[in-house]
């Protein structure tokens, strides 16, 4: 049976490119701003671009923050992309402002301690051993556009597994796998064959018994 995937339309993210990429990965995709529909889907994708505080404000405006907590409580899969990955953390710090996130991960998102920002381009990602999300794309390069990231492995739950990348000498968390929750700092929909394979892996996991 084809998994039903909702892409949350809360006013942020490369929505249509994400929808196309998920459809190509084998999902039955719906773009929705309705939190009930997003909660009911087999899988939920939360894109995001721009500032952490703006994304959180838009997410709260459609009840998305509480819906994400409920999906996590129910053990229903979700995938965060770029700022959609960042807002899953407890808080984000930008321009001296700290904004509460959804809080599924206890850590914080901080400015990358790198001389060249934004980090824009292709970087190798080092996934954890035995990663289901990165099966077949271990050590591949993915496309990033960001100036902030989660930097501290201690900011993840003990059972979470992190993938890492490095920009200009600064190591940061490039992806997280935590039970039904997955999130990536890069843009899989812009990452060519490697990104397409990663999305196929995620969609295939929704259909697994």
N, C-alpha and C positions, 0 to 999 in steps of 0.2 A: 504494500500500500504506500502511495506517495505521501511523505510527511507534509503536513500543513505548517507553513512557516509564516509568521507575521513579522513585518518590518515596522517598527514603531515610528510613526510620523508625528513627531512632537516639535517640528520646526527646525531641525538640525540634522545635517549629514547629507552625504551623496546618495540620496534615497533611490533614485531610479537606476543608477549603476549598481547599487547593492541588490536591488530587486532582480535585475537582469542576471547578475552573477549567481544568485541563489537559484533562479529558475534553471540556468545552465547546469547547476550542480545537482539537479534532480528534485527540487522542492516545488510544492504547490504554494506559490507566494502571494500574500495579500499585504498591501500597504494600508495601514490603519492608524488612526489616532484614538481609537476606542480602547480603553483599558480592559474592558471585559473581553473583547475579541482577542486582544494581545495575551490576556491571561489564559484563554482557552486553547490557543494554538499549541501544536506539538512542540514547536521551537519558536523562540522570539529572538529577533536581532535588533540591537539598539545601536544605531550609528551615532555619530556626533562629530562636529567640527567646530572650531572657534574656541571661545573661552569657557573654562570650567563653570564659572558662576552663571553665565548666560545659559548654558545647556541645562544646568540644574534648575534655573528658573522656568525654562520652557518645559522641562520634564514634570515639575511639580504642577504646572498649570493644567496638565491633562491627567493628573493623578498617577503619573508613571512611576514616581518614587515608591509609593506604597504598593503598586502592582508588582514591581520588581522584587520587593521584599516578600510578597505573597508567593510569587513564582518560586523563589528560593526556598521558602518554607515548605512548599508542596513538592520540592524536588523536580521542578519542571525546567527543561533546558533553556538556557539563554546564551547569547553571544554578543558581547560588547565590542564595538569597533572604534578605534581612535579615542575621541573624547567620551564615546560610549563605554570604553574600557575604563577610562580615568574616573568617571563618576561612580563606578562601583566601589571605589575606595571611601574611607571615612571622611576625608576632606581633601580639598585642593587649595594650594597657595599660589596666587597670581597677583603680581603688582602690589604686594603687601597686604592683600585681602585674602582671608581664609574663609572658604565656603564649605559648608557641610555637604557631603556627598550622600549616596544611598547607603553606604556603610556595610556592604556585603563582605568587603575586605577591611581589616582594621587599620591599614596604613594610610599614608598621605601621598599626594602627588605634588612634586616640587619642581622648580626650574632646573633644567639640565645644567650641571656644572661644566659647560663646554664653552669654548671661545667662539665657536661658529654656530649661530642660531638664526633662524630655525634649522633644525635637523630635517633636511629635505633631500630625499633620494633613496637609493637602494642600499640596504645593509644586511649582512648575514645574521641569521637568528640561530642561537644555540638552544634547542629544545631539551627538556628533561628526558632522561632515558625512559624508553617505553611509552613515549607520548602517543596517544591516539589521534590528537589533533594534527600533529606534524608527521604522521606516518607517511613515508615516501618522499618527504621534503625536508629531511634532516639536513641542517647546514646550508639550506638554500637562502637566497636573498629576497627580501620583501621591501615594499615601498612605504616609506615613512614621511610624514609631514607633521612636525610637532616641535615645541620648545620646552614642554613640561613632561614629566614621567614619574612613575613610581621607582624609587631608587633603592629602597631598603628591603631586603628579603624578609626581615623581621616584621614587615607590615602586611604579611600574608598569614592566613590561618595555617596551623601546623600541617594540615593534610593537603594543602595546596601545592601544586608543582608549577614552577616558573620557568619560562624561556627567557634568555637574556640576549641583549645586543649591546654594541658599543658605538658611540659617536664621539669623535674628537677626544678620545681618552675617557669618556664618561660612560660607565656601565649602567644599564637601566633594564627594568622588567619589560620585555617585549610581548609577553603573553602569559596568561594564567589559566591553568586547568584545575578546577576545584569541584569535584563531583559533577553535577549537571550544569555548572557555571563555567563558561569559557570566555576569555576576553583577549583582545589583541590590540597593541598600540599601533600597529601598521594598518594599511588598507589592503586587505586581501583582494578586493574587487579591482584594484589597480596593480596587482602584483603578478600578472601574467600567469603562466602555467602553474607556478608554485602556489599562488593564491587560489587558483581554481581548484587545485588538488586539496588544499586545506579546507575549502568550503565543502567539497564533496565528502571529505572525511567527517565533517561536522554533521552534514545532512544524513549521511549513512548511519551515524550514531543515533539519530532520532528514530530511525526505522528498526534499529536493533532490538531484539526481544529483551 
